[in-house]
């Protein structure tokens, strides 16, 4: 049985925190930010995520990926 991860809606998380907790790469978070799927704010050199923003992103229906044939 997989471990349960708890993300508190009022919690404040860094990109490093989320990468470790969710087992995703920094590129995954960056892509979600750029696409507007994951809300974030920048403080100095760090990206900061509120727990409620992360939960909204995780609950969202995935977008259909556009296939580009070259």
C-alpha positions as CSV (number, residue, x, y, z in Angstrom):
1,X,0.0,0.0,0.0
2,X,1.5,3.4,-0.9
3,X,2.3,6.0,1.7
4,X,-0.3,8.7,2.3
5,X,0.8,12.2,1.7
6,X,-0.9,15.1,3.5
7,X,-0.9,18.5,2.0
8,X,-2.4,21.1,4.3
9,X,-4.4,23.8,2.5
10,X,-2.8,26.5,4.6
11,X,0.7,25.0,4.3
12,X,3.5,26.8,2.5
13,X,5.7,24.6,0.3
14,X,8.8,25.1,-1.8
15,X,9.5,23.4,-5.1
16,X,12.0,21.1,-3.3
17,X,9.3,20.1,-0.8
18,X,6.8,19.2,-3.5
19,X,9.3,17.3,-5.6
20,X,10.2,15.2,-2.6
21,X,6.6,14.7,-1.4
22,X,5.0,14.0,-4.8
23,X,7.9,12.3,-6.5
24,X,7.8,14.7,-9.4
25,X,10.7,16.5,-11.1
26,X,11.3,20.3,-10.9
27,X,10.6,20.3,-14.7
28,X,7.1,19.0,-14.0
29,X,6.3,21.8,-11.6
30,X,7.8,24.4,-14.0
31,X,5.7,23.1,-16.8
32,X,2.5,23.2,-14.7
33,X,3.4,26.8,-13.6
34,X,4.0,28.0,-17.2
35,X,0.8,26.3,-18.5
36,X,-1.1,28.1,-15.7
37,X,-2.2,24.9,-14.2
38,X,-0.3,25.3,-10.9
39,X,-0.4,28.7,-9.2
40,X,2.8,29.8,-7.5
41,X,4.6,32.9,-6.3
42,X,8.3,33.8,-6.4
43,X,10.1,35.0,-3.3
44,X,13.7,35.8,-4.0
45,X,15.1,32.8,-5.9
46,X,12.5,30.3,-4.6
47,X,9.1,29.3,-5.9
48,X,6.5,29.1,-3.2
49,X,3.3,27.2,-3.4
50,X,0.3,27.4,-1.0
51,X,-1.2,24.0,-0.1
52,X,-4.6,25.0,-1.5
53,X,-3.0,25.8,-4.9
54,X,-1.3,22.4,-4.9
55,X,-4.5,20.6,-4.0
56,X,-6.4,22.4,-6.8
57,X,-3.7,21.3,-9.3
58,X,-3.8,17.7,-8.1
59,X,-7.6,17.5,-8.3
60,X,-7.8,19.1,-11.7
61,X,-8.7,17.0,-14.8
62,X,-5.6,16.6,-16.9
63,X,-5.5,18.5,-20.1
64,X,-5.5,16.7,-23.4
65,X,-2.0,16.7,-24.7
66,X,-1.6,18.0,-28.2
67,X,0.3,15.5,-30.4
68,X,2.7,17.1,-32.8
69,X,3.8,14.9,-35.6
70,X,7.1,16.2,-37.1
